[in-house]
Amino acid sequence: MDPDRVLEGLDPEQLEAARALRGPVCILAGAGTGKTRAITHRIAHAVAGGVVTEQQVLAVTFTTRAAGEMRGRLRSLGAPRVQARTFHSAAVRQLSYFWPQAIGGPMPTLIESKIQEVARAAHACGLQLDRTGLRDLAGEIEWSKATQVRPADYEKSIAKAGRTAPMPVHDVARVYEAYEEQCRDRNLLDFESMLELTAAMIADHPRIAERVRDQYRYFVVDEFQDVNPLQKLLLDAWLGDRDDICVVGDPNQTIYSFAGATPGYLTGFSAAYPHATVVRLVRDYRSTPQVVRVANGALKHARGPAAEHRLELVAQRPDGPDPLYTEYDDEPAEATSVARKIGALIDAGTPAREIAVLFRTNAQSAAYEQALSDAGVAYTVRGATRFFERPEIKQAVHTLRGARQGAGSDPLVRTVRDILAPLGLTPEPPEGRQARERWESLAALAQLAEDVAAARPGATMEDFAEELDARVATEHAPEYEGVTLASLHSAKGLEWDAVFLVGLTEGLMPIVFAESPDQIEEERRLFYVGVTRAREHLSLSWSLARSPGGRKSRKPSRFLDGLRPASPSLAGRDNRRQARLVQCRICGNTLTEAAERKLARCRDCPAEYDEELLDRLKAWRRGVAEEQKIPAYVVFTDATLQAIAEHVPADKTRLSRISGVGAVKLERYGDAVLALCAGEEPAADDRGGEPHGGRTQQQTG
């Protein structure tokens, strides 16, 4: 293809990026600014101009969907042999290929989910956990491995990171170590170890490094703000001492720091490569000016390193409807109204698959599933069973593949529908949830046939079978003709004509667990991601109570301040929030970690406290925990006990001022703690029993 023709249709900033063909390039791309267009045209331009061959390019992204989309665009631009893969996909290919000469013996079995092995390791450590506990523990192990933290260093590293463990830190470290030993003994490999082994293989074997680096000489990394230390280790191994790398991302869409991602590699790219070309994409082609104003407003008062690289989006689309801000009495009323509004949008011509309901936690999904079912609106829950792993889809794909040779000259769509009809694709959806879900899966395949036929007039069953094979290989599921229900995290990288952001209350947005300024800022970025998923219609809503007739005590999210009509001034709330910041009583620095705020000093600042009192407090806590059969940290955390030992409160008023001593704990344990602080032993009947009111032992203050 003519190199100049590849550049046709790009805006000035995209053109600048596409023409920066050599050396380090950093593209800071706001939401909806055409970053995929810019990088695919850049690759195609480099290939067409002879700068690099297709086979020497490795384009890396984070999801199979994004990789599939990138390959499709490169095909249409005349560069079909460019490798566009996820980190994991690229690593497993290389590790499998070089395993015999680098390591030898049977290749380990790759495990996609840690849950079963974590359960086995926890049992070996004498711990019995439910499904939720195992999932949290698996996530903690993934974070540790992604950030290169070993079991022996876990306790120190989690304190430094200001991270809250899902269970006592020594138990996490024990299970983590047992899990690693178990994987080695059983010849199992998780995704993190696969990346680490691939990087180590390249580092330790010069001949393998030479072959890998000879194969791939031109790198593009999408969503660079989501790279974690382990992925950066592998990327550096691929690069060697070269600098032909183009990174693309938006620091203000960093929403996976809980999994080890850091925007530091993106924001620090110019420092790492002082001669880098930096391009900023700010023209928003996705959203109307009304939606863009909300997006820009959402980040207006952002703080921290990511905010220093904030991109002010400039809308390119014509005007659309104003965003809707709606307050409801309770959650069922909110869900029912949202379902009704969705039905009205569908009746007015918006396709159901172009509508999404986005929420902060997966637990919020059930109310909207019920409301949409009651309204007769088809929906799909993003993040459920993988599309191509569903039994009905496996059967359908097998049947469609078998029909590729014997298909006649009938139109593709009719042929596919005729093949799927005996499997359950009726003209109208059936009654019953399971039957409806099966029908919707098959309908998605029929819709894919329509999309292929529209994109390639005259397409045959052979063409459709090839498209299916490519999608199965990359897990690139077709779109449903149904409303999407998704968490904000799983909505990243997607977009819809209409987006309903629901449950926007304090405690959900930001989530109650977000305590430090950094955690609050990540929640703000998550809200921004939700807003920027909308092309035209944006609805933001919240409810004041959980159930009908319940106490209306909830407050709208602080992120709505200054956006919704008659909302409080952001500046005023920010000033009040600043006033609540805790400063170190020794050096005066602002404290950001929860444990430091409890101590009212930096971890490294010298402290004066009664070590004997702290020992007695810990011994008392151990006795209470054993007596009540609860973990010791549920009584008081180490940080709270140390703060008590430093302040030595003389009465309940002073004790209540210590962070971590709430009203419940003050009532339950206050007399015992004050007795210990006075050098006395707690009364025999004052060990911290059940307070009045019947609260559970697990409740914290």
Secondary structure, DSSP 8 states (H G I E B T S, - for coil): --HHHHTTT--HHHHHHHH--SS-EEEEE-TTS-HHHHHHHHHHHHHHTTSS-GGGEEEEES-HHHHHHHHHHHHHTT-TT-EEEEHHHHHHHHHHHHHHHHT-SS--EE-S--HHHHHHHHHHTT----HHHHHHHHHHHHHHHHTT--GGGHHHHHHHHT---SS-HHHHHHHHHHHHHHHHHTTEE-HHHHHHHHHHHHHH-HHHHHHHHHH--EEEESSGGG--HHHHHHHHHHHTT---EEEEE-GGG---GGGT--THHHHTHHHH-TT-EEEEE-EE-SS-HHHHHHHHHHHTT--STGGGG----EE-S------EEEEEEEHHHHHHHHHHHHHHHHHTT--GGGEEEEESSGGGHHHHHHHHHHTT--EEETTSS-GGGSHHHHHHHHHHHHTTTT--SS-HHHHHHHHHGGGT--SS--SSHHHHHHHHHHHHHHHHHHHHHHHSTT--HHHHHHHHHHHHHHT-----SSEEEEETTTTTT--EEEEEE---BTBBTTBTT--SHHHHHHHHHHHHHHHTTEEEEEEEEEEEESSTTS-----B-GGGTTTSTT---HHHHHHHHHHT--B-TTT--B--SHHHHHHTS-TTS-----HHHHHHHHHHHHHHHHHHTS-HHHH--HHHHHHHHHH--SSHHHHHTSTT--HHHHHHHHHHHHHHHTT----TT-S----TT---TT---
